[in-house]
Each structure stands twice: as structure tokens, then as C-alpha cells.
Amino acid sequence: MKLAVIGAGSTYTPELVSKVTALGAVDELALHDLDAGRLEVVAALARRMLDRAGYGGALMRTGDLDAALDGASFVLLQIRVGGQGARLQDETVPLRCGCIGQETTGAGGFAKAMRTVPIVLELAERVVERAAPDAWIVDFTNPVGIVTRALLDAGHRAVGLCNVAIGFQRSIARMLDVAPERILIDQVGLNHLTWIRAVRLDGTDVLPDLLARHGDELAAAVALPRRLLDELGAVPSYYLRYFYAHDRVLEEQRTGVPRAQTVAEIERTLLAMYRDESLDTKPELLERRGGAFYSEAAVGLVGSLISGDGAVHVVDTRNRGTLAGLADDDVVEVPARVDATGPAPLSQAPLAPELLGLVQHVAAYERLTVQAALTSDPVVARKALLAHPLIGQLDKVDGLLDPLLATAAR
């Protein structure tokens, strides 16, 4: 069985490689990237890591997309259209109009989606042409919810994946001093707009006790006040601070160093480390890149799709009535039981009004953004920006639209 990684020049790739040997059925790993220099460095480290792990399969390093996709049963997408330079624009252009700059949320996420969705759909068509007939596309490319929606709308066999839930699972397991496998995180909403409404330890919800004993630690992790978690009775993802603490975050961004610059520096350091021929393990610095536990999430999901074991994973998939108040074709991020046929979302209680209203706003924005990315229609793009609760004002949209579309076109 062949697994192809598209965008394998990413510094994330060693995260994946560190766990790929756990997939005994995968006997060929294809690494593809358009940047031959980065791919050479990353693939060389991947080879050393696989050798150390005793991997007996084949490793392909190529800039030929068709060769990478040929016969692949799983295609993992982790591309960044425009690189860190485009990310810097996503984070800084919105600030000029008084909007938060973030690469997946709000105006910056819109620009990223506009330039990413068309490329991903082109890649997906090549998957149809070259990969195995029943191949799965696993999307880790941001904005995951929007990209996954575009893939599913186009009829592709795809599922989206984010590492937020598994990050919570691991940190909560440490708090409770239990094995992570005993913890099920009931995280619901949209990608980067989720709340944990239950934490099940061996099937029993322990969230109330967790909040009572570790509420300060959880609040610090998401950079929000403890009282908010208590009032919601839920743990918001870190990305909710862009909504709940908008003005404070905006001021931090105006006076601070853009995350894109920090990540670019981390990437330079990582690539220098990867060139060390004695390195054959994932460096600890990689966790600061933002991809902690990405490998476990990706390999776990692919493993369930291979084996059909029915394990529960938090994924991005069609709503199909899972969350009341959203359309069936909206893409939600929820726990789902995964077998060889794909994810089947677990039943969910209705979202509380204070959660549902925000989710409905952003779901409408995501629907319109996919349309805008496919049509390049400025009227649809304007509607998308107006629908987003972090923008939503005509004057801001008028100031943002042209710069964002120009950024997306680069």
C-alpha cells in the first residue's frame, strides 16, 4: 500500500515519518514537493529516520506529481501555497483595516482559502486520474474546514484533519495521569472554532471535575479567562480567543512580531538541523513549529481507514444532521467512528445558543468563501467577508477586498 505526501518539503514531514512505520500495511512512502532543495533535505532526514526504525518499504523523493500519486491509496495534503511570505501577508494586511490577521481565521484565512482551494482541487483531480481507485485524500492543509468542504463538494473521497483535539487529549491525559488512549475528547464545532463539551475517561464524562481541578491550567492553555470556561461549561479552542478577546488580540498583533516571522525563523533552524547527517530522530524544536502530535493524528486516522477498526477520531467531515442548526452539507469538526468506508460522526446534543450563533455565522462564511474561490466573483467574496463575525462591516470589507484578492492572486 502506497502513501503519498504532497508538500513533503514541509518541516512537518519528520512528524509524519516518525510514526509511519506503525502502519504496517504501508510499504511505499512517496514524498513530493515543488521545492527541490527543501525536499532533498527533508527526504534525507526521512530516510535516516526510517532506517533507524527498521522500515523495510520503499521511499520515493520526487518533484513529479504523477509519479508520487501513481497507485497511491492515501494522499496526504500539507501544502502551503505562497509559502511563509504569503502567510506574512495574511497576518499583516488585515491589520491595516482594524481586523485580526491570522492565516486560517478571518480575513487572513479568506486570502489563504482563495489561493489554496483552486490548487487543492487541481491536485485532487490528479489523484482521481493517477491514484488507486478508492484512494483517500487526507487534508491537513489550512484552512482545513474550507479546503475539506471544497473537496467534498467536488465529489472527492476526502477527510480533514487538525491536531487541536489530539493536543488537548495529550495534555488532559497528563493532568489526569492516565494513558491518552483512555481519553476521548468530545470536541465539536467547525475547524478552528470548536469547544470541548465532554472529556470521557473510560466512557465517563470527567469534564466538570477537570474544570474544577485544572481550570486555571486549561484557561492558560487557550489564553482566555478561567471564568469563561466555567460559564460555558466547556473548553474553547485557542482560536476562540480571536473572537472572545478580539480587541486585546488585535492590539497584540499591531505591536508584536507576526507569527509568520517566528515560524520562518524556526523553519530555518529546523532545516539547518535536518542537514546534519547524524540526525535520525525528530528534533524537539519541531513541536514549537505548531505540529505537535500531528503524526499520531494522521497515522491513527489512516490506520483506521486501512483496518476499519472503528476507532474514534476528531475529523472534519459532512454534518449530515450531526449538529442541529447547520446544513447537512456543512463541514463540521466532530468525533467520528472511522472504518474503511470513512468517518461516521458520533451523535451530538444541540449546541448551546452562545455556541450555535457563532458557528452558524462562520459556516455561512465558509460556504461563501468556497464559492468565491471557485468563481473569483468579487460580489461573492464581499458577501463572504461581510458574513464573518471578525469582519462584518462594509467599510472594513471595502478596505480589505482588493488587497486580499491581490494577495490571494500571488
N, C-alpha and C positions, 0 to 999 in steps of 0.2 A: 504494500500500500504506500502511495506517494503523498507527501505533504509538501506543498509549495508555499513559501513565504514571499509575498510581494512587498517590497520596501525593506528588504533584508539588510540594507546598509544602515538601518536604524541602530542606534546604540542599545535599543531594547532587545535586539535579537539574541544576545547571550542569555537573557532571561528565559527565552523560549528554549534555546538549545540545552540549558541546564536541566531541563525536565523531559526532553523529547524521548530519551531512552526509556522512560516509563511507558511509552506507547509501543509495546512490543510488536504491534501489527504494522508499524511504520518502518519500512525497510529502505525508503529513499526520501531524502530531505533535499529539496531544491531551494536555493537562496537566490532571489532575483533583486536587482536594483539597477537604476539608470546611472547611478554614480559609481563608476568602476573602481575609483580609488577607495571610497568608503567600503564598498563591498569586499574588496580584496582584504582589507584589514579585518573586518568583522568575520568574514568567512574563514580566515586563517585561525582566528581565535576559536571559532566554532569547531573547526577540525581538531584542534588540540583538546578542547573540552570533550568532544565525542570520543576521541581516542582514549582519554583518561577514563571515561565512563564505560569503555569497552563496547561501544556501539559498532555493530557489525554491518550496518547498512551503508548505502551509497550517499555521498554528499555531493550535490551539484552546485556550482557557483557560476552564475550566468547573467548576462545582460540581455539575453534573448528571451523575451516573454513567452513565446510559443514553446520553446524548449522547456522552460520552467513549468508550464501548465500541462504539457503533454501527459495524459494519463493520470493526472493528479486526482485523488479522491477528496482532498481537503485543500482549500486555498485560503490562506490567512492574509488578510489585507491590513497593512500597517503603514500606509503611505502618508507622506506629508507634502502635499502639492505646494510648491513655492518655498519649501524649507523653512528654516528659522527666521529668515529675512521676512517672509510673508507673515509669520506669526508675530513678529515685532510690529508690523503694520496693524494687524488685528488688535493688538493690545494698546496701540497708541493713537490711531486715527479717531476712534470714538471719543477719546478724552477731549478733543477739540470742541465737541458739541455737548459736553457735560454728561456723557454716557460712559459707563464702565467698559473698559477694554479687556476682553477675555476671549481666548481662542475658541471656546465652544459655546459660550453663553452670551446672549445679547447681540449687539452689533458686530462684534468681532467674530462670533460664531456664525453669523449670517454671511459675512465675507468668506469665511473658510468654507462654508457649505456651498456657496456659489461657485467657487473654483474647484471644489473636490467632487461634488456629485457627478458632473459630466464625465470626469476622468474615471471614477469608480465604475460607472455604468459601461464605459468603453471596455474596461478590464473585465467586467462581468460577461460581456458578450464574447470576449475571447475565451473565457472559462467555458462557456457553452460550446464553443467550437472545438476546443482542444482538450479539455479535462475529461475525466471519466463521466459517463452519462448521468450518474447520480451524485456528482460532486457537490460538496457543501462549501459555501463561502462563509467564512467566519470573519466578521468585520470588527477590527479594533481601531479603525480609522475614525478620528473625530471630525465633526460631531456625530457620535455613534448612532444616536436615535434617528437623526435626519438621514444619514447615509443608509442605515438599515431600512428605513421606510422607502427610500428611493429604490433600493434593490428589490424589496418585496413587491412594490408597486409595478416593477418591470417584470415580475414573474420569476425571479431568481430564487434558488434554494439557499436561503441566507439566514443567518442569525447574528445578532450583535452582542458584543461582549465588552464589559467595563470592569476595572479592577477595584472599584469602590467597595462593593459588597464583600469581596474576599478580604480586603484590607480591614474592614470592620470585624469580620469573623475572626481573623487572627488576633487583632488587638483585644477583642472581648474575651476570646479564649484565654489570653494571658491574664486578664483581670480576674477571671473565674478559676484560673489554674486548672484548666481541663484541656483535653486534646481538641484541636479545631474541628475534627470530624464529628464531634458530638454537638456542634453548634449549627443551627440553621437560622440564617438571617432573613427575616421577612421584610425585605426592602421593596417598597412599591413606589410607583410614580412614572416619571419619564427619565431618560438618561440625563444625569447631572441635575435632576430635580426629583430627588427621592427622599423618603422618610423610612426609618426603621420603626415599624409598629409592633413588632414582636421579636424576641430573641428566644428561640426554642432550644433548650438544653435537654437532650434525650426526649424531645417531644413536648416538654413542659415550658410554657412561656415564663421566662425569668426577668423580662424587661422591667417591671415595676421595682423589683429588688435591686436590679442592676443600676437603675437610675438613683435609687436611694443610697446605694453604697458607693457608686462610682460616677455619679452625675457630674461632679466637677471635672473629672478627667475626660469624660465624654464631651462635655461642653468645650473644654480647652482644645480638644482634637478638631472640632469643627469651627472654632473661633467665634462662638456665639455664647450669650449669657446662659448660665445654668437655669435660670427661671423659665426661659423659653422652652427648654426641653421638658421641664416639669409641667408647664401649662399645656403643651402639645401632647404630652404623654407619649412622645416619640423622639427619635434622634434624627435630626435633619442631616443630609449630606453636607460636606464642606461647601458645596456650590450654592447652597441656600443662603450663605452669608451675602452673596451679591444682591439678594432680594431683601433679606431681613435687616441688613446693615449697609444699605446702598450708599448713603452719603459718606459714611466713615470709610468704606472701601474705596469710593471714588477719590477721596482726599489722599488716602494711602497711595493710590496709583499715580496721582498727579505729582506727588513729592518723592516717590520711591523709585527703585530700579525695576524696569519691566522684567517680568518673569522670563521672557524670551531671551534677554541678555544673560540672565543667570543660567538658564538651561544651555545656551550656546557655549558658555564657558565650561560647564560640566561636561558637555559633549566633547569639547576639545581635549579636556583632560582624560576622559574615558578613552578616546581614540588613541591618544598617546600611550595609555596603559595597554590597550589592546595590541599595540605594535610590539610589546615586549614578548619575545618568543618563549620566555619561561612561564608566562601566564597561561594557565589552563583551567582556571576556575572563574566564576562570575565575581567581579570586584564589588566590595561593599558600597563603593561610591554610586553604583548603578541605582541603588534604592533612592538616592536623592534626586535622580532624574525624573521620578514620578511613576515608575512602572513596578513598584513593589508588588509581588505576588501575581504579576501578570502571567508568568509561566505556569503557575499552579492553576489559575483560572482557565487559561487556554487549553492546557493539556487535559485538565479534568473534563472540560466540555467536549473536546474532540474524542476523548476516551469513551464518554457516554454515547456519543453518536456512532462510534465504532461498535461497542459491545452491546448497546441497547440496555444498559443496566438499570435505567430508570432513576438514576441519581438526580437530586435536586440542584439546579444551578440558577443563579440570578442572571437573566439574559434579557436582551431586547428583542421583542417579537410582537406579532399582532395581538391586539387587545382581545378581540373575539368575545366580548362580554365580560371580561375578567374584572375590569374596573368600571362600575356603573357611572354614567355621565360622560363617558368617552365613546367615540365611534368605534365600531368593530375593527375598522381598518387602521386606527391609530396604532402607533408602535409604542408599547409600554415597556418599562423595565421592572420585572417581577420574578419571583421564584417560579421555576418551571421544572417539571419532571421531564428528563430528556432520555429518549431512546433512539433507535436507529431511524425512526420516522421524523425526529425533530423534537422541539420543545412543546410541552403541553402545560400552560400556566396553571398554577395551583389556584383554587377558589379563593377569592378575596372579599372581605367585608367592604361596604361602600366607604369611600374616602370621606373624612370629616369635611364640613363646608370650607374651613380655613385652608385645607389642602386642595380640595377639588377645584375651587375657583382658580387658583394659581395654575394647576395642571391644565385646566381647560384653555386658559389663555395661551399657554406655551404650546399646547397641542395644535391649536389653530395656527399659531406662528409656524410650527414645523411643517404643517400641511402646505401652507402658502409658500414657504421657502423652497420646498421641493419643486413646486410649480414654477417658481421664479428661476430656479437653477436650470430647469429643463427648457423654459421658453425664452429666457432673457428679457422678459416683459417688464419694463420699469414700473408699470402700474401695479402688477402683482407684487413686485419687490417692495413697493411703497406700502401696500397693504400688509405684507409680512412684518415690516418694521413697525407699523402702527399697532399691530396686534401684540407685539412683545411688551410685557409689562415693564421691562427695563428701559424701554424707549417710549413708544406710545404717544408722543406729542408731535404735531405736524411740523413745528419749527425745527425740532431735532431731526426729524426724518428728512426735511428739505436740506439740512446741512450735511447729513450723512450719506444720502443715497449715492450721489456721484462719486465721492471719494471711496466709498465701499465697493461700488461696482468697478471702479478703476483698479482698486487693489485686487479684486477677485479676478480681473482680466489678466493680471501679470503672470 
